[in-house]
Amino acid sequence: MTAAAGAPPDDPTPWYRRPMTWTWAATGAVLVLYTVLAWQRRWMSDDGLLVLRTVRQILAGNGPVFNVDERVEASTSPLWTWLLAGVGTIPGPPLEWVAVSTGLLCAVGGLFFGLDGARRLYSGPVAPAGALIVCALPPFRDFATSGLETGLVFLWLGLSWWLLVRGKTPIATSIVLGLGPLVRPDLALFSVIGFIALVLLLRPRWLAALGWLGAGIAIPLAYQAFRMGYYGLLTPNTALAKEAANSDWPRGFAYLTDLISPYVLWIPLLLLVIAAILTRRSRILLLTPLAGALLLALYVVRVGGDFMHGRMLLPALFVLLLPVMAIPLTQKTIALAAGVAAWAVVAGGWLRVPYENAHQAVSVTDERGYWSWATGHEHPVLATDYLGQDVTRRAVEAVEGTKQPAVVVYSYGDVKKWFRFPTTRPYVTMAADSMGAISNVVSPDVRIHDGYGLASDLAAHSSAIPNGRPGHSKWLVGAWEVAEAGYGDYATDGEIRMFQPTEIDAARQALRCPDVREVLASTREPLTWSRFIDNFTGAPHRTEIRFARDPLAAASCAPAK
């Protein structure tokens, strides 16, 4: 039987001599390697559990809130929150495992799109050189799970890059690029760079470009309108808590050095830069990740970094690696690829931060290492795993031991324990510290407010502590919670006085200040149509409100300096 007319003849080359076979084999091997390495470091961070509290409230029918009847956006990534809420409707494993596995799948998917986008950029066989950096660096492995949105960040960045390289679906590409600020607000920087690259690559007429722009901004604009009307702010509450608009360049550069120096990261990056120069592909597609990575890194450095080792710089590094996730195998580049592979073996096996086993909870931290040690679990995933830490267990016991409504506050003085203050509210209010695990173990009806302000409308609008820990620069003392939800100045546990009456009275006076009243009204009054409109129109001013964390200073109603 003869072949059909016009059909290409069968390739007589054995499969093991076909370059693309080895390209796909190497790609698959790297994806499997990353999956295995990340799974070996699986865990759920306390901050990841904060997200799950909101997810549980959504699934319970209480809306996207952290506490019932308090509209506070305690999650930085709306898309990650709603993705988990959607997946969480499927019966099966606990929500913690849903978050861990979903994050890992997203991270591996992002690496795949990054690799395939680089493969499409070149012709001929390629080696996954840049992807080896992702496999080798501990932060890339740690935050593939963790319950945070990092895996989704990788997926969005990889998919955006893949669509730009293909260059065939401009509207779909625009829509995906527009999702950036819903993945993380700072990713809007890459959304802008990506859209500019799309226009430069395809050179559309201006009407078509406006259509693409409209498709890209429709979803984020719709959500922004919802955020302003529902939460009453321009940004997530977490951005206020961390003062994401402030500058701290020295600490930010120290955070950058904390990622580069321990792994001698400049060596593989230099080798890959040389490889990119030698390949001489599309300047636009090479410069787009470079510009995006620079902007993302500069933003992180500007705000002073973070307390989790490497986490906030991973998106910038991932973007920088996109055009060199895979590089062509030629006589000019084979030595460079071998050099990156050698570095990856050394870095993955031996290079670590100097504080890896210090188990510190100050400054920049090996967050996974700390919680594995503190909980006594190598892989702390379930919220109940965190009960292995004394602080978390005692906090949960304090709430469960509270048989009637009260304000539960921890004493950091000579007597370190939880005390209860009387309240007129029909529920328990807790002034907590690290509250991710606590909030997922206790009843969703318990109102949990953290002094850091991540889930507290009051603390988020308070003034920051000068030179405070990155990401934890605010701390509102429990006297505010007693003043807002309780009465009297004695704890009912043996009539203990934790705070001076003048301090609580000053906090009560501050709570009557117009700006503070407006903040609480925007989050706690019933969401009528008029409240939505007031929230929407007042969001710009409300986002700027700051009051002194010291009740005595806040009582004057003067804005914090």
C-alpha positions as CSV (number, residue, x, y, z in Angstrom):
1,M,0.0,0.0,0.0
2,T,1.4,3.4,-1.0
3,A,1.3,6.6,1.1
4,A,-1.4,9.1,0.3
5,A,-0.5,11.8,-2.2
6,G,1.1,14.8,-0.5
7,A,1.7,13.0,2.8
8,P,5.2,13.4,4.3
9,P,7.3,10.3,4.3
10,D,7.9,8.6,7.6
11,D,11.0,9.9,9.5
12,P,13.5,7.1,9.3
13,T,15.6,8.6,12.1
14,P,15.4,6.5,15.3
15,W,13.6,8.3,18.1
16,Y,16.7,8.5,20.3
17,R,18.4,10.6,17.6
18,R,15.6,13.1,17.2
19,P,16.5,16.5,18.9
20,M,12.9,17.2,19.9
21,T,12.6,13.9,21.6
22,W,15.4,14.8,23.9
23,T,14.0,18.3,24.4
24,W,10.7,17.0,25.6
25,A,12.4,14.4,27.7
26,A,14.6,17.0,29.4
27,T,11.5,19.3,29.9
28,G,9.5,16.4,31.5
29,A,12.5,15.4,33.7
30,V,12.8,19.0,35.1
31,L,9.1,19.2,35.7
32,V,9.1,15.9,37.6
33,L,12.2,17.0,39.5
34,Y,10.6,20.2,40.6
35,T,7.4,18.5,41.6
36,V,9.3,15.9,43.7
37,L,11.5,18.6,45.4
38,A,8.6,20.9,46.1
39,W,6.5,18.0,47.5
40,Q,9.3,17.0,49.8
41,R,9.1,20.5,51.3
42,R,5.3,20.6,51.5
43,W,3.8,22.7,54.3
44,M,1.1,25.2,55.1
45,S,2.3,28.6,56.4
46,D,0.5,30.4,59.1
47,D,-0.1,33.2,56.6
48,G,-1.5,30.7,54.2
49,L,-4.0,29.6,56.8
50,L,-5.1,33.3,57.0
51,V,-6.3,32.9,53.4
52,L,-8.2,29.7,54.3
53,R,-10.1,31.4,57.0
54,T,-11.6,33.7,54.4
55,V,-12.2,30.7,52.1
56,R,-14.1,28.9,54.9
57,Q,-16.2,32.0,55.4
58,I,-17.1,32.1,51.7
59,L,-18.0,28.4,51.8
60,A,-20.1,28.9,54.9
61,G,-22.1,31.6,53.1
62,N,-20.7,34.6,55.1
63,G,-19.0,36.2,52.1
64,P,-15.3,37.1,51.4
65,V,-14.6,38.2,55.0
66,F,-12.2,37.1,57.7
67,N,-14.8,37.6,60.5
68,V,-18.5,37.4,60.3
69,D,-20.1,40.8,59.7
70,E,-16.8,42.5,59.3
71,R,-15.9,43.3,55.6
72,V,-12.1,43.2,55.8
73,E,-10.1,41.9,52.8
74,A,-7.5,39.9,54.7
75,S,-6.1,38.2,51.5
76,T,-3.7,39.9,49.2
77,S,-4.7,37.7,46.2
78,P,-8.5,37.8,45.3
79,L,-7.9,35.3,42.5
80,W,-6.2,32.8,44.8
81,T,-8.9,33.1,47.4
82,W,-11.7,32.5,45.0
83,L,-9.8,29.7,43.2
84,L,-9.5,27.9,46.5
85,A,-13.1,28.6,47.3
86,G,-14.1,27.0,43.9
87,V,-11.9,23.9,44.4
88,G,-13.0,23.7,48.0
89,T,-16.6,23.0,47.0
90,I,-15.4,19.6,45.7
91,P,-15.9,16.9,48.4
92,G,-12.6,15.3,49.5
93,P,-9.6,16.2,51.5
94,P,-9.3,18.9,54.1
95,L,-9.1,22.5,52.7
96,E,-5.4,22.7,53.8
97,W,-4.5,19.9,51.5
98,V,-6.5,21.4,48.7
99,A,-4.5,24.6,49.1
100,V,-1.1,22.8,49.2
101,S,-1.9,20.6,46.2
102,T,-3.4,23.4,44.1
103,G,-0.4,25.6,44.8
104,L,1.9,22.9,43.7
105,L,0.0,22.2,40.5
106,C,0.0,25.9,39.7
107,A,3.7,26.2,40.3
108,V,4.5,23.2,38.1
109,G,2.1,24.5,35.4
110,G,3.8,27.9,35.5
111,L,7.2,26.2,35.1
112,F,5.9,24.2,32.1
113,F,4.5,27.4,30.3
114,G,7.8,29.1,31.0
115,L,9.8,26.3,29.5
116,D,7.5,25.8,26.5
117,G,7.5,29.6,25.9
118,A,11.3,29.6,25.8
119,R,11.3,26.5,23.6
120,R,9.1,28.3,21.1
121,L,11.4,31.3,21.2
122,Y,14.2,29.2,19.7
123,S,14.6,26.7,16.9
124,G,16.2,23.3,17.4
125,P,17.0,21.4,20.6
126,V,17.1,23.3,23.9
127,A,18.3,22.5,27.4
128,P,16.2,23.6,30.5
129,A,19.1,25.6,32.0
130,G,17.1,28.4,33.7
131,A,14.6,26.0,35.0
132,L,17.4,24.4,37.0
133,I,17.6,27.6,39.1
134,V,13.9,27.1,40.0
135,C,14.6,23.6,41.1
136,A,17.8,24.4,43.0
137,L,16.7,27.4,45.1
138,P,15.0,26.5,48.4
139,P,12.5,29.4,48.3
140,F,11.2,28.2,44.9
141,R,10.6,24.8,46.5
142,D,9.2,26.1,49.8
143,F,6.6,28.5,48.4
144,A,5.4,26.1,45.7
145,T,3.1,24.9,48.5
146,S,2.7,27.0,51.7
147,G,-0.9,27.9,51.1
148,L,0.1,31.4,49.7
149,E,-0.6,32.6,46.2
150,T,3.1,32.1,45.0
151,G,2.2,29.0,42.9
152,L,-0.6,31.0,41.2
153,V,1.9,33.8,40.6
154,F,4.2,31.4,38.7
155,L,1.3,30.0,36.7
156,W,0.1,33.5,35.6
157,L,3.6,34.7,34.8
158,G,4.4,31.5,32.8
159,L,1.1,31.6,30.9
160,S,1.4,35.3,30.1
161,W,4.9,34.7,28.7
162,W,3.7,31.7,26.7
163,L,0.9,33.7,25.1
164,L,3.2,36.5,24.3
165,V,5.6,34.2,22.5
166,R,2.9,32.5,20.5
167,G,1.4,35.9,19.5
168,K,-1.7,34.4,18.0
169,T,-4.5,35.3,20.4
170,P,-4.2,39.0,21.3
171,I,-7.6,39.3,23.1
172,A,-7.0,36.2,25.2
173,T,-3.5,37.4,25.9
174,S,-4.9,40.8,27.0
175,I,-7.4,39.2,29.3
176,V,-4.8,37.0,31.0
177,L,-2.4,39.9,31.3
178,G,-5.2,42.0,32.9
179,L,-5.6,39.4,35.7
180,G,-2.2,40.4,37.2
181,P,-3.4,42.8,39.9
182,L,-6.0,40.1,41.0
183,V,-3.2,37.6,41.5
184,R,-1.1,40.2,43.4
185,P,-1.6,44.0,43.2
186,D,2.2,44.6,42.4
187,L,1.9,42.3,39.4
188,A,0.1,45.1,37.6
189,L,3.6,46.3,36.8
190,F,4.2,43.2,34.6
191,S,0.6,43.5,33.2
192,V,1.6,46.9,31.8
193,I,4.9,45.8,30.4
194,G,3.3,42.7,28.9
195,F,0.6,44.7,27.2
196,I,3.2,47.1,25.7
197,A,5.1,44.1,24.4
198,L,1.9,42.7,22.9
199,V,1.3,45.9,21.0
200,L,4.9,46.2,19.8
201,L,5.0,42.6,18.6
202,L,1.7,42.6,16.7
203,R,1.5,46.3,15.6
204,P,-2.3,46.6,15.6
205,R,-4.3,49.6,14.5
206,W,-5.1,51.9,17.3
207,L,-8.8,50.9,17.5
208,A,-7.8,47.2,17.8
209,A,-5.3,48.1,20.5
210,L,-7.9,50.0,22.4
211,G,-10.2,46.9,22.1
212,W,-7.4,44.7,23.5
213,L,-6.9,47.2,26.4
214,G,-10.6,47.2,27.2
215,A,-10.6,43.4,27.3
216,G,-7.6,43.4,29.6
217,I,-8.9,46.0,32.1
218,A,-12.6,44.9,32.3
219,I,-12.2,42.3,35.0
220,P,-9.7,44.1,37.2
221,L,-11.8,47.3,37.0
222,A,-15.0,45.4,37.9
223,Y,-13.3,43.9,40.9
224,Q,-11.8,47.3,41.9
225,A,-15.3,48.7,41.9
226,F,-16.5,45.8,44.1
227,R,-13.5,46.3,46.5
228,M,-14.2,49.9,47.0
229,G,-17.9,49.4,47.6
230,Y,-17.7,46.3,49.6
231,Y,-14.5,46.8,51.7
232,G,-14.3,50.6,51.4
233,L,-10.7,50.8,50.4
234,L,-8.6,51.2,47.3
235,T,-6.3,48.3,48.2
236,P,-6.5,45.0,50.2
237,N,-6.4,45.5,53.9
238,T,-3.0,43.8,54.0
239,A,-1.5,46.6,51.9
240,L,-2.4,49.1,54.7
241,A,-1.1,46.7,57.3
242,K,2.3,46.5,55.6
243,E,2.3,50.1,54.4
244,A,3.0,49.0,50.9
245,A,3.3,52.6,49.7
246,N,6.2,53.4,52.0
247,S,9.9,53.3,51.1
248,D,12.8,51.6,53.0
249,W,15.5,51.2,50.4
250,P,18.4,50.1,52.8
251,R,16.3,47.3,54.2
252,G,15.1,46.4,50.8
253,F,18.7,46.1,49.4
254,A,19.5,43.9,52.5
255,Y,16.5,41.7,51.5
256,L,17.8,41.4,48.0
257,T,21.3,40.5,49.2
258,D,19.7,37.9,51.5
259,L,18.5,36.0,48.4
260,I,21.5,36.5,46.1
261,S,24.5,36.0,48.5
262,P,23.9,32.7,50.1
263,Y,23.4,30.9,46.8
264,V,26.0,32.9,44.8
265,L,23.1,33.5,42.5
266,W,25.0,35.9,40.3
267,I,27.0,33.0,38.8
268,P,24.1,31.2,37.0
269,L,22.5,34.5,36.1
270,L,25.6,35.8,34.4
271,L,26.0,32.5,32.5
272,L,22.4,32.7,31.3
273,V,22.8,36.4,30.3
274,I,25.7,35.4,28.1
275,A,23.6,32.6,26.6
276,A,20.7,35.1,25.8
277,I,23.1,37.5,24.1
278,L,24.6,34.7,22.0
279,T,21.2,33.5,20.8
280,R,20.1,36.9,19.4
281,R,16.4,36.3,19.3
282,S,13.5,38.8,19.4
283,R,14.6,41.9,21.3
284,I,11.1,42.6,22.4
285,L,10.6,39.2,23.9
286,L,14.1,39.3,25.5
287,L,13.6,42.8,26.9
288,T,10.1,42.3,28.2
289,P,11.0,39.9,31.0
290,L,14.1,42.0,31.8
291,A,12.0,45.2,32.2
292,G,9.3,43.3,34.1
293,A,11.8,41.7,36.5
294,L,13.5,45.0,37.1
295,L,10.2,46.8,38.0
296,L,9.0,44.0,40.3
297,A,12.4,43.8,42.1
298,L,12.6,47.5,42.5
299,Y,9.2,47.6,44.0
300,V,10.1,45.0,46.6
301,V,13.4,46.7,47.4
302,R,11.6,50.1,47.7
303,V,9.1,48.9,50.3
304,G,11.8,47.2,52.3
305,G,11.4,43.6,51.4
306,D,9.6,41.1,53.6
307,F,10.2,38.8,56.6
308,M,10.0,35.5,54.6
309,H,13.4,34.7,53.0
310,G,13.2,35.3,49.2
311,R,9.4,35.0,48.9
312,M,8.6,38.5,47.6
313,L,11.5,38.4,45.1
314,L,10.6,35.1,43.5
315,P,8.2,36.7,41.0
316,A,10.9,39.0,39.7
317,L,13.4,36.2,39.5
318,F,10.9,33.9,37.8
319,V,10.2,36.7,35.2
320,L,13.9,37.2,34.6
321,L,14.4,33.5,33.9
322,L,11.5,33.2,31.4
323,P,13.5,33.7,28.2
324,V,16.3,31.4,29.4
325,M,14.2,28.8,31.1
326,A,15.5,26.8,28.2
327,I,18.4,27.8,26.0
328,P,19.5,26.4,22.6
329,L,22.1,23.7,22.7
330,T,24.9,24.9,20.4
331,Q,28.7,24.9,20.5
332,K,28.5,28.4,22.0
333,T,26.0,27.6,24.7
334,I,26.7,24.0,25.8
335,A,29.4,25.0,28.2
336,L,27.2,27.7,29.7
337,A,24.3,25.2,30.2
338,A,26.8,22.8,31.9
339,G,28.0,25.6,34.2
340,V,24.4,26.3,35.3
341,A,23.8,22.6,35.9
342,A,26.9,22.4,38.0
343,W,25.9,25.4,40.1
344,A,22.4,23.9,40.5
345,V,23.8,20.7,42.0
346,V,26.0,22.6,44.5
347,A,23.2,25.1,45.3
348,G,20.5,22.5,45.7
349,G,22.7,20.2,47.8
350,W,24.7,22.5,50.0
351,L,24.2,26.3,49.8
352,R,21.8,27.6,52.5
353,V,21.1,30.8,54.4
354,P,23.3,31.1,57.5
355,Y,20.2,31.2,59.8
356,E,18.6,28.1,58.4
357,N,18.7,26.3,61.8
358,A,18.4,29.4,64.0
359,H,14.6,29.1,64.3
360,Q,14.3,32.9,64.7
361,A,11.1,34.8,64.5
362,V,12.7,38.2,64.0
363,S,14.0,40.0,60.9
364,V,14.2,37.8,57.7
365,T,13.3,34.2,58.5
366,D,13.4,30.8,57.0
367,E,9.7,30.6,57.5
368,R,9.2,27.0,56.7
369,G,12.1,25.9,58.9
370,Y,10.8,28.0,61.8
371,W,7.3,26.5,61.7
372,S,8.5,23.0,61.2
373,W,10.6,23.4,64.3
374,A,7.9,25.3,66.3
375,T,5.1,22.8,65.6
376,G,7.2,19.7,65.9
377,H,5.9,18.5,62.4
378,E,8.3,18.1,59.5
379,H,5.4,18.9,57.2
380,P,2.9,21.1,59.1
381,V,-0.1,21.2,56.8
382,L,-3.3,21.0,58.8
383,A,-4.2,23.9,61.1
384,T,-4.3,21.3,63.9
385,D,-0.6,20.6,63.3
386,Y,0.1,24.0,64.7
387,L,-1.3,23.0,68.0
388,G,2.2,21.5,68.6
389,Q,3.3,25.1,69.3
390,D,2.5,26.2,72.8
391,V,1.4,29.7,71.9
392,T,-1.1,28.5,69.3
393,R,-2.4,25.7,71.5
394,R,-2.9,27.9,74.5
395,A,-4.7,30.5,72.4
396,V,-7.2,27.9,71.1
397,E,-7.7,26.6,74.6
398,A,-8.4,30.1,75.8
399,V,-11.2,30.5,73.3
400,E,-12.6,27.0,73.8
401,G,-12.6,27.6,77.6
402,T,-14.6,30.8,77.2
403,K,-18.1,29.7,77.9
404,Q,-19.8,33.1,77.4
405,P,-19.2,36.2,75.3
406,A,-16.0,38.0,76.2
407,V,-13.0,39.9,74.9
408,V,-10.0,37.5,75.2
409,V,-6.6,39.3,75.4
410,Y,-3.1,38.0,76.1
411,S,-0.9,39.4,78.8
412,Y,2.7,40.0,77.7
413,G,3.7,41.1,81.2
414,D,5.0,39.2,84.1
415,V,2.0,36.9,84.0
416,K,1.8,35.5,80.5
417,K,-1.7,34.1,79.9
418,W,-5.0,34.9,78.3
419,F,-7.5,37.0,80.2
420,R,-11.2,37.7,79.6
421,F,-12.9,41.0,79.7
422,P,-16.7,41.4,79.8
423,T,-18.5,42.4,76.6
424,T,-22.0,43.4,75.5
425,R,-21.5,41.6,72.2
426,P,-23.1,38.2,71.7
427,Y,-19.8,36.6,70.6
428,V,-16.2,36.1,71.6
429,T,-13.6,38.6,70.4
430,M,-9.9,37.6,70.5
431,A,-6.9,40.0,70.2
432,A,-4.4,37.6,68.6
433,D,-0.8,37.4,67.4
434,S,0.0,34.8,64.7
435,M,-3.6,33.9,64.0
436,G,-3.7,31.8,60.9
437,A,-3.9,28.4,62.6
438,I,-6.0,29.7,65.5
439,S,-8.6,31.2,63.1
440,N,-9.1,27.8,61.4
441,V,-9.4,25.8,64.6
442,V,-11.9,27.9,66.5
443,S,-15.4,28.6,65.4
444,P,-15.9,31.0,62.5
445,D,-18.2,33.0,64.7
446,V,-15.3,34.1,66.9
447,R,-14.0,37.6,65.9
448,I,-10.2,37.4,65.6
449,H,-8.3,40.7,65.3
450,D,-4.5,40.8,65.0
451,G,-2.4,43.6,66.3
452,Y,-0.5,43.5,63.0
453,G,-3.6,44.6,61.1
454,L,-3.7,41.9,58.4
455,A,-7.3,41.1,59.4
456,S,-8.1,44.0,61.7
457,D,-9.7,47.2,60.3
458,L,-8.5,49.1,63.4
459,A,-4.9,47.9,63.5
460,A,-4.5,48.3,59.7
461,H,-5.2,52.1,60.0
462,S,-2.9,52.6,63.0
463,S,0.6,54.1,62.7
464,A,3.6,51.9,62.1
465,I,6.4,51.2,64.6
466,P,9.6,52.9,63.4
467,N,12.1,50.3,62.1
468,G,9.6,47.5,62.8
469,R,10.0,44.0,61.4
470,P,9.3,43.8,57.6
471,G,5.6,42.9,57.1
472,H,5.0,43.3,60.8
473,S,5.6,46.9,61.4
474,K,2.3,47.5,63.2
475,W,1.1,46.4,66.6
476,L,-2.1,47.6,68.2
477,V,-2.3,46.7,71.9
478,G,-5.2,44.8,73.3
479,A,-6.5,47.9,75.1
480,W,-8.1,48.9,71.8
481,E,-10.0,45.7,71.6
482,V,-11.2,46.0,75.2
483,A,-12.3,49.6,74.5
484,E,-14.1,48.7,71.2
485,A,-15.8,45.4,72.1
486,G,-15.7,45.3,75.9
487,Y,-16.5,47.4,79.0
488,G,-14.8,48.1,82.2
489,D,-11.0,47.8,82.8
490,Y,-10.8,44.6,84.8
491,A,-10.4,41.1,83.4
492,T,-12.9,38.8,84.9
493,D,-10.3,36.2,85.6
494,G,-9.6,37.1,89.2
495,E,-10.3,40.8,88.6
496,I,-6.9,41.4,86.9
497,R,-6.0,44.8,85.7
498,M,-3.9,44.5,82.5
499,F,-4.3,48.0,81.2
500,Q,-4.4,51.4,83.0
501,P,-7.9,52.9,83.0
502,T,-6.6,56.0,81.3
503,E,-5.3,53.9,78.4
504,I,-8.7,52.2,77.9
505,D,-10.6,55.5,78.3
506,A,-8.3,57.1,75.8
507,A,-8.9,54.3,73.3
508,R,-12.7,54.7,73.8
509,Q,-12.3,58.4,73.1
510,A,-10.2,57.7,70.0
511,L,-12.9,55.3,68.7
512,R,-15.3,58.3,68.7
513,C,-13.1,60.3,66.4
514,P,-14.7,60.9,63.0
515,D,-12.1,59.1,60.9
516,V,-12.0,56.0,63.1
517,R,-15.8,55.9,63.2
518,E,-15.8,56.1,59.4
519,V,-13.4,53.2,59.1
520,L,-15.6,51.0,61.4
521,A,-18.8,52.0,59.7
522,S,-17.4,51.1,56.3
523,T,-16.6,47.6,57.5
524,R,-19.3,46.8,60.1
525,E,-22.5,48.6,59.1
526,P,-25.0,46.4,57.1
527,L,-24.1,46.5,53.4
528,T,-27.1,48.5,52.1
529,W,-26.9,50.2,48.7
530,S,-26.3,53.6,50.3
531,R,-23.5,52.1,52.4
532,F,-21.9,50.6,49.2
533,I,-22.0,54.0,47.5
534,D,-20.5,55.7,50.6
535,N,-17.8,53.1,50.8
536,F,-17.1,53.6,47.0
537,T,-16.9,57.3,47.0
538,G,-15.0,57.5,50.3
539,A,-12.4,54.8,49.5
540,P,-9.6,57.2,48.5
541,H,-9.8,59.2,51.7
542,R,-10.4,56.1,53.9
543,T,-7.3,54.4,52.5
544,E,-5.2,57.4,53.7
545,I,-6.6,57.4,57.2
546,R,-3.9,56.7,59.9
547,F,-4.3,57.3,63.7
548,A,-1.7,57.0,66.4
549,R,-1.3,53.5,67.8
550,D,-0.8,55.0,71.3
551,P,-4.4,55.6,72.6
552,L,-3.4,58.7,74.6
553,A,-2.1,60.3,71.3
554,A,-5.0,59.0,69.2
555,A,-7.6,60.5,71.6
556,S,-6.9,63.9,70.2
557,C,-8.3,62.8,66.8
558,A,-5.2,64.3,65.1
559,P,-3.9,62.2,62.1
560,A,-0.8,60.1,62.8
561,K,2.4,61.7,61.6
